[in-house]
Amino acid sequence: MSTFLTHLRALWDVFVAALILGAGLPIVFALGVRWWSIAGVTGSDGSVRRNPLALAGACACLAVVVAVVIAGVLFVAKAFLADRLGIHLFGED
């Protein structure tokens, strides 16, 4: 029974990671794009008004997405980095 619970726990961990990265990250990206689109609003007279709160939110969302993508690439390449360059980013292997 203990092995079954261990496998069930591992399955749950994979499910949560897939939910966060597979659905959550695209939602954050979409929110960033949406806020970016309303950061500069054109008025009725043709003037452009800046919405600094929307621009800050968009930049924060897009920065999170870029950081997660870079961390993912480094995580995938961690064995190469440790073997060839001696860089241990995610702990010792």
Order of alpha helices (4+ residues) and beta strands (2+ residues): alpha-alpha-beta-beta-alpha
